[in-house]
Every structure is written in structure tokens, then in C-alpha cells.
Amino acid sequence: MTARPVSPGPGATVWAPEPVTADPYNAQTPAAALSEPVTPANALFVRDHFGIPQTTSRRWRLRLGGAAAAPFDIGHDELAAMEHRELDVVLECAGNGRALMKPRPPGLPWDQRAVGCARFAGVPFRSLAARARIDPAAVEIVFTGADSGTVHGQPTAFERSLPLAVALHPDTLLATRMNGEPLAPEHGAPVRLIVPGRYAVADVKWLVEAWAVTEPFTGVFQAEEYVYIASEGIPEGPVTTVRVKSLITEPEPDTALGRGREVRVRGRAWSGGGVPVRRVEVRAAYEGDEGPGTGAGPAEDDWHDAVLEPPAGPYGWTGWSYRWLPPHPGPYRLLSRATDEHGDTQPPRAPWNAHGYGCNPVASVDVVVV
């Protein structure tokens, strides 16, 4: 299956994610689409564990229960009639960038394009939780998708839990639309969870159940998969908040640039938990032995501030740009690093972990000036 728009308008770009695996279908966002403030729906990366379940809006129902005084279920028409919120949200797979780690951990070999920013519209989950009258003793909500398969030899549904405070945040949505259109099947139609600021594993697709529990959930995708495990084999807890990160979208890798011409270096930056990016710095590291009359390349601390664009809300990404005039011909490595309002900065190298999650090193693109 290849994700494409049904009927693009005149002059519209027909995107398609770049396949990583065929069955189940997983694909990453094309590089050119990452330049868009809002990633086109037909370009956004796809992460699928078990295959797309056969669900329709007409037959869909969400069951909400567990530790609740008034459990109930709701259909798509009733949900769609409720008041919606619309948010720009960065979606990033927890394994995004795994292919950069050495040695490379097992898992899908994502480079840096299992990410995008989409505009989701949905009903705050708290509206339904209030109706269900969640037990005061509840500590988490477990969200279940319609997809299932075999994990470690056992039949398993895709399930993740959220702390009660996160589940009841007004921006945690039961999303029915993306970029102004109904969700596509590969993106979780008819309804998916959206948890802004967390890695996209939290955004359970094809949502069919939500259960309040009074003890922490220990399902496979909560306690065994999508867990940080250090090099010593020590578990460090489940994947949660997105780490601060930047991405260079222009120029593209291996671009030949003209000497004496100003280059506009552009990109995107984001962080998790609704924490804004406060700074992006750019460095052009000369990769040759010496530049004509210049000696060695720039010093390690030779970073320059980029100009930031205002993000579209607390969970969208921040566009940035930097004007660079190459001093001499030769190979260069362009670098970018982001810092958020909490002072967290991209590290030179991502800390290694056994599953390759949360990879957020300084971004780089190699170019040559001719």
C-alpha cells in the first residue's frame, strides 16, 4: 500500500512516503515534504505494527470503562458532533534516527524522517472521561487499538497507557481529522489518540477502548517494548516525552553550492511537552585539510544563531533559517542544534540505548562548494 491523495487539486504535489517495510507497511516522510510548515497527509510517515485493521466510521465504537462509575460506549456520529479542538502537533516515531546509532540497535532502520507536523482536530478525551465518572483511585488510562498480532509468541493488542493527568489534559484528543480531512486508514481512521509532546507511540491508532486502571499498566508495549534500556541492560522506564531536536531541510545532502553565493540554510526544530524552542544554532564545519589562505576550519565553538519563525501553537515545530556565505571551495558539514526553554540542548551524539529510542544528536548535512 502506498499513501497518496485521492484527488489532488490542480498543481498539487502528489507525495508518497518512502517505504521502509512492505508488510506491515512502514514508510518515512520524503525529505522535500519536511520543508512544509504542515506536512501533507499523503506524505506523513507511517508506523504500523500489525497491519491496518478493517474499520469504518459507520461500525466504529469506543468503549470507555474499567475503574469508572458510569461506563459507556460511543459511536462515530456522536463523537463527531461533540466540540472539537484543532492543534498543530509534531509526530515523531520514538525510533526516529535509529540508523544513526553505532552499533545500530534492532528495529526499523529509520534515518531522520520518521517525523512530521500535522494539524489534528478532535474531541478532548477529558470530555468523555467526565461522563464515565472515573474512579478517584484510578492512576492511568489504558488505550487500545483495533490492531493486534503476535509478540513474543503471545497474541497481543496494541495498547499504551497514560498517567491520568496526561490523559485528562485538554489537549489530549480523540482525533477524527488531519489537515482538514478525515483521517486516512494508514493514519488511524476512523479515530486515533493524539497526545501532544509525547513520542507517537502514545498516539494509539484505530482506537476502540479506553480503560481506567488503579494499578500501573504492564502490557507488552508499555513495559517491554518502547522502553529505554541502557547499554548495561538496565531498564530506564517507558518512552514518553519527545526530546529537543532540529532538522536541516535545505540545502539537501551532497548539494553542490556556488562559491561566492550566499546560501540560505533552513530547517525545523521542536521539543516535547509543549516546551518551545528558544534557540537554534548553525555551524559550517570545513571538511578539507585547509582552506586557501584560511588555515583550518572553524573552531568547535563557532556556532551562529539562526532566525526563528513563530510556531503554530505550543506543539508545532519551529521553522528556522541562517544566511551563510561560504569562505572558500571544498567540502563542508552543516550542523544545527536546538535548545528549548528548559535549557535542554541536542547533544553531539545521542546516548545509545538497546532499542534505539530518542535519538536526537546535532543534525548534519554534507555539501560541497565549487
C-alpha positions as CSV (number, residue, x, y, z in Angstrom):
1,M,0.0,0.0,0.0
2,T,1.3,3.5,-0.9
3,A,-0.3,6.5,0.7
4,R,-1.4,9.0,-1.9
5,P,-4.1,11.7,-2.1
6,V,-7.3,10.6,-3.7
7,S,-7.7,13.6,-5.9
8,P,-5.0,16.3,-5.7
9,G,-6.1,19.7,-6.9
10,P,-4.6,21.5,-9.9
11,G,-0.9,21.9,-9.5
12,A,-0.8,20.0,-6.2
13,T,2.2,17.8,-5.4
14,V,1.4,14.1,-5.3
15,W,3.5,12.9,-2.4
16,A,4.2,9.3,-1.3
17,P,6.0,8.2,1.9
18,E,9.2,6.3,1.1
19,P,8.7,2.6,2.1
20,V,10.9,1.0,4.7
21,T,9.0,-2.3,5.1
22,A,6.1,-3.6,3.0
23,D,4.3,-6.0,5.4
24,P,3.4,-4.4,7.7
25,Y,3.7,-1.1,5.8
26,N,6.1,1.4,7.3
27,A,7.4,4.4,5.4
28,Q,9.1,7.7,6.2
29,T,8.4,11.2,5.1
30,P,10.0,12.4,1.9
31,A,12.8,14.9,2.5
32,A,11.1,17.6,0.4
33,A,7.9,17.4,2.4
34,L,9.7,18.3,5.6
35,S,10.1,21.8,4.3
36,E,6.3,22.3,4.6
37,P,5.0,24.1,7.8
38,V,2.3,21.4,7.9
39,T,3.3,18.0,6.5
40,P,0.9,16.9,3.7
41,A,-1.2,14.0,4.9
42,N,-0.2,11.9,2.0
43,A,3.5,12.4,2.8
44,L,3.5,11.9,6.6
45,F,5.5,8.9,7.8
46,V,3.6,5.7,8.6
47,R,4.3,3.4,11.6
48,D,2.4,0.1,11.6
49,H,3.0,-2.9,13.8
50,F,0.4,-5.5,12.7
51,G,-1.3,-4.3,9.6
52,I,-4.2,-1.9,9.1
53,P,-7.4,-3.2,10.6
54,Q,-10.7,-3.1,8.6
55,T,-12.6,-0.4,10.5
56,T,-15.3,2.0,9.2
57,S,-16.8,5.1,10.7
58,R,-20.3,3.5,10.5
59,R,-19.3,0.5,12.5
60,W,-16.8,2.1,14.9
61,R,-17.5,2.4,18.6
62,L,-15.3,3.3,21.5
63,R,-15.8,1.5,24.8
64,L,-14.8,3.5,27.9
65,G,-14.8,1.7,31.2
66,G,-12.7,0.0,33.8
67,A,-12.5,1.8,37.1
68,A,-15.4,4.1,36.3
69,A,-18.9,4.5,37.8
70,A,-20.7,5.1,34.5
71,P,-19.0,3.1,31.7
72,F,-20.4,3.6,28.3
73,D,-19.7,3.3,24.6
74,I,-19.9,5.9,21.9
75,G,-20.3,5.8,18.1
76,H,-18.6,7.9,15.5
77,D,-21.5,10.2,14.7
78,E,-22.0,11.1,18.3
79,L,-18.3,11.8,18.7
80,A,-18.1,13.9,15.6
81,A,-21.0,16.0,16.9
82,M,-19.1,17.0,20.0
83,E,-17.0,20.1,20.3
84,H,-13.6,19.7,18.7
85,R,-10.2,21.3,19.2
86,E,-7.6,21.8,16.5
87,L,-3.9,21.7,17.1
88,D,-0.7,21.5,15.1
89,V,1.3,18.6,16.5
90,V,4.7,17.2,15.8
91,L,4.5,13.4,15.4
92,E,7.8,11.7,15.8
93,C,8.4,7.9,16.0
94,A,10.4,7.0,19.1
95,G,12.9,5.2,16.9
96,N,13.4,8.1,14.5
97,G,17.2,8.4,13.8
98,R,17.9,4.8,15.0
99,A,20.0,4.2,11.9
100,L,22.5,6.8,13.1
101,M,23.4,4.9,16.2
102,K,26.5,2.8,16.3
103,P,26.2,-0.1,16.8
104,R,22.7,0.1,15.3
105,P,20.1,-1.3,17.6
106,P,17.5,-3.7,16.3
107,G,14.2,-2.2,14.9
108,L,13.1,-0.3,11.8
109,P,16.1,1.5,10.2
110,W,14.7,5.0,10.3
111,D,17.1,7.8,9.4
112,Q,15.8,11.2,10.5
113,R,12.5,11.3,8.6
114,A,10.0,9.3,10.8
115,V,8.6,12.7,11.7
116,G,6.2,15.4,10.5
117,C,3.9,18.1,11.8
118,A,0.1,17.7,11.1
119,R,-3.0,19.6,12.1
120,F,-5.3,17.4,14.1
121,A,-8.9,18.1,15.1
122,G,-10.6,16.0,17.8
123,V,-12.6,15.8,21.0
124,P,-10.7,16.2,24.2
125,F,-10.6,12.8,25.9
126,R,-11.5,14.5,29.2
127,S,-15.0,15.2,27.9
128,L,-15.7,11.5,27.7
129,A,-13.9,10.7,30.9
130,A,-16.1,13.2,32.8
131,R,-19.2,11.3,31.5
132,A,-17.7,8.0,32.6
133,R,-17.1,9.3,36.1
134,I,-13.6,7.9,36.6
135,D,-12.9,6.3,40.0
136,P,-10.7,8.7,42.2
137,A,-8.4,5.7,42.8
138,A,-7.5,5.5,39.0
139,V,-3.9,6.2,38.1
140,E,-3.8,5.6,34.4
141,I,-6.0,5.2,31.3
142,V,-5.1,2.3,29.0
143,F,-5.9,2.9,25.3
144,T,-6.4,0.0,23.0
145,G,-6.3,-0.1,19.2
146,A,-8.2,-2.4,16.9
147,D,-4.9,-3.8,15.6
148,S,-3.3,-6.9,17.1
149,G,-0.8,-9.6,16.4
150,T,1.8,-11.9,18.0
151,V,4.5,-10.5,20.2
152,H,7.0,-12.8,22.0
153,G,4.8,-15.7,21.0
154,Q,1.6,-14.3,22.5
155,P,-1.5,-12.7,20.9
156,T,-1.3,-9.0,21.7
157,A,-3.4,-5.9,21.0
158,F,-1.6,-2.6,20.6
159,E,-2.1,-0.9,23.9
160,R,-0.4,2.0,25.7
161,S,-1.3,3.8,28.9
162,L,-1.1,7.4,30.0
163,P,-0.9,8.8,33.5
164,L,-4.3,10.1,34.5
165,A,-3.2,13.8,34.4
166,V,-1.9,13.4,30.9
167,A,-5.0,11.6,29.6
168,L,-7.2,14.3,31.1
169,H,-5.2,17.2,29.7
170,P,-7.4,19.4,27.5
171,D,-5.1,18.9,24.5
172,T,-5.2,15.1,24.6
173,L,-7.5,14.4,21.7
174,L,-9.6,11.7,20.1
175,A,-8.8,12.9,16.6
176,T,-11.1,12.4,13.7
177,R,-9.5,14.7,11.2
178,M,-6.0,15.6,10.0
179,N,-5.1,18.6,7.9
180,G,-8.8,19.4,7.4
181,E,-9.7,16.0,6.0
182,P,-11.0,12.8,7.7
183,L,-8.2,10.6,8.9
184,A,-6.8,8.2,6.3
185,P,-6.7,4.4,7.2
186,E,-2.9,4.4,7.5
187,H,-3.1,7.3,10.0
188,G,-5.6,5.6,12.3
189,A,-9.1,6.2,10.8
190,P,-11.7,6.5,11.9
191,V,-10.4,7.7,15.3
192,R,-6.9,7.9,16.9
193,L,-5.5,9.3,20.1
194,I,-3.2,12.3,19.9
195,V,-1.0,13.1,22.9
196,P,0.9,16.3,22.0
197,G,4.5,16.4,23.2
198,R,5.0,12.7,23.5
199,Y,6.6,10.3,21.1
200,A,4.0,9.0,18.6
201,V,3.8,5.5,20.2
202,A,1.4,7.2,22.6
203,D,-0.9,8.2,19.7
204,V,-2.8,4.9,19.6
205,K,-4.4,4.4,16.1
206,W,-7.7,2.7,15.3
207,L,-8.8,3.4,18.9
208,V,-11.6,1.2,20.2
209,E,-11.2,1.0,24.0
210,A,-10.1,3.3,26.9
211,W,-10.0,1.7,30.4
212,A,-9.3,3.4,33.7
213,V,-7.0,1.3,36.0
214,T,-6.0,1.6,39.6
215,E,-2.5,0.0,39.1
216,P,0.2,0.9,36.6
217,F,-0.3,-0.9,33.3
218,T,2.3,-3.5,32.4
219,G,1.3,-4.6,28.9
220,V,3.9,-5.5,26.3
221,F,4.1,-2.1,24.6
222,Q,4.3,-0.4,27.9
223,A,6.8,-2.5,30.0
224,E,8.8,-4.5,27.4
225,E,8.7,-2.6,24.1
226,Y,9.1,1.2,23.8
227,V,11.2,1.2,27.0
228,Y,14.6,2.8,27.4
229,I,17.3,0.2,28.2
230,A,20.8,1.4,28.8
231,S,23.9,-0.3,27.4
232,E,24.3,-2.2,30.7
233,G,20.8,-3.8,30.2
234,I,19.2,-1.7,32.9
235,P,15.6,-0.6,32.2
236,E,15.1,3.2,32.5
237,G,11.4,3.5,32.0
238,P,9.0,3.8,29.1
239,V,9.4,6.2,26.2
240,T,7.4,9.4,27.0
241,T,8.3,13.0,26.2
242,V,9.9,14.0,22.9
243,R,13.5,15.2,23.2
244,V,14.6,18.5,21.7
245,K,15.7,18.2,18.1
246,S,16.4,20.0,14.9
247,L,16.5,19.0,11.2
248,I,18.2,20.7,8.2
249,T,15.8,20.7,5.3
250,E,17.8,23.0,2.9
251,P,20.3,22.5,1.3
252,E,19.9,18.8,0.7
253,P,22.7,16.4,1.3
254,D,25.5,16.4,-1.3
255,T,24.3,19.6,-2.9
256,A,26.9,21.5,-5.0
257,L,26.9,25.2,-4.0
258,G,28.4,28.0,-6.0
259,R,31.4,29.9,-4.5
260,G,30.7,33.5,-3.5
261,R,27.0,33.0,-3.3
262,E,25.0,33.3,-0.1
263,V,23.3,30.1,1.0
264,R,20.1,30.0,3.0
265,V,20.3,27.2,5.4
266,R,16.8,26.2,6.6
267,G,15.2,23.7,8.9
268,R,12.8,22.7,11.6
269,A,13.1,22.4,15.3
270,W,10.9,21.0,18.1
271,S,10.7,19.8,21.6
272,G,8.3,17.8,23.8
273,G,5.7,18.5,26.4
274,G,4.7,21.9,24.9
275,V,8.1,23.3,25.7
276,P,9.0,25.9,23.0
277,V,12.3,26.0,21.2
278,R,14.2,29.2,22.2
279,R,17.3,28.9,20.1
280,V,18.8,27.2,17.0
281,E,22.5,27.5,16.2
282,V,24.2,26.7,13.0
283,R,27.8,25.8,12.2
284,A,29.6,25.3,8.9
285,A,32.5,22.9,9.5
286,Y,35.1,22.9,6.7
287,E,35.9,19.2,6.0
288,G,39.1,19.8,3.9
289,D,42.6,19.9,5.3
290,E,42.9,23.6,4.9
291,G,41.1,26.4,3.1
292,P,43.1,28.7,0.8
293,G,44.7,31.3,3.0
294,T,42.4,30.5,5.9
295,G,44.1,27.6,7.7
296,A,41.9,25.1,9.4
297,G,38.1,25.2,9.6
298,P,36.0,27.0,12.2
299,A,36.6,26.4,15.9
300,E,34.5,23.9,17.8
301,D,32.5,26.8,19.5
302,D,31.9,28.7,16.2
303,W,28.1,28.5,16.3
304,H,25.8,31.2,15.0
305,D,22.2,31.9,15.9
306,A,19.6,31.2,13.3
307,V,16.5,33.3,12.8
308,L,13.4,31.6,14.3
309,E,9.9,31.7,12.9
310,P,6.9,31.6,15.3
311,P,5.5,28.1,15.6
312,A,1.8,27.4,15.0
313,G,1.0,26.7,18.6
314,P,2.7,25.0,21.5
315,Y,3.1,21.6,19.9
316,G,4.0,22.6,16.3
317,W,7.6,22.8,15.1
318,T,9.6,26.0,14.6
319,G,11.0,27.0,11.3
320,W,14.5,28.5,11.3
321,S,16.9,29.9,8.7
322,Y,20.5,31.1,8.6
323,R,22.4,33.1,5.9
324,W,25.8,31.5,5.2
325,L,28.5,32.8,2.8
326,P,31.0,30.0,2.2
327,P,34.5,31.4,2.6
328,H,36.2,29.1,0.1
329,P,35.6,26.0,-2.0
330,G,35.6,22.5,-0.7
331,P,33.5,20.1,1.4
332,Y,31.6,21.3,4.4
333,R,29.4,19.8,7.0
334,L,26.5,22.0,8.0
335,L,25.4,21.4,11.6
336,S,22.4,22.6,13.6
337,R,21.5,22.3,17.2
338,A,18.3,23.3,19.1
339,T,17.8,24.4,22.7
340,D,14.4,24.6,24.3
341,E,13.0,26.8,27.1
342,H,14.1,24.3,29.7
343,G,17.7,24.6,28.6
344,D,17.8,21.2,27.1
345,T,20.1,21.1,24.0
346,Q,20.8,18.5,21.4
347,P,24.0,16.5,22.3
348,P,26.9,16.0,19.9
349,R,26.0,12.3,19.9
350,A,22.8,10.6,21.0
351,P,23.1,8.4,24.1
352,W,23.0,4.8,22.9
353,N,20.2,2.5,24.2
354,A,19.2,-1.0,23.3
355,H,16.1,-0.2,21.3
356,G,17.4,3.0,19.6
357,Y,14.8,5.4,21.0
358,G,15.0,9.1,21.5
359,C,17.9,9.7,19.1
360,N,18.4,13.5,19.0
361,P,22.1,14.3,18.1
362,V,23.1,17.6,16.4
363,A,21.8,17.5,12.9
364,S,24.2,17.5,9.9
365,V,24.2,17.7,6.1
366,D,27.3,17.4,3.9
367,V,27.6,19.8,1.0
368,V,30.4,20.9,-1.4
369,V,31.3,24.4,-2.5
370,V,32.6,24.5,-6.1
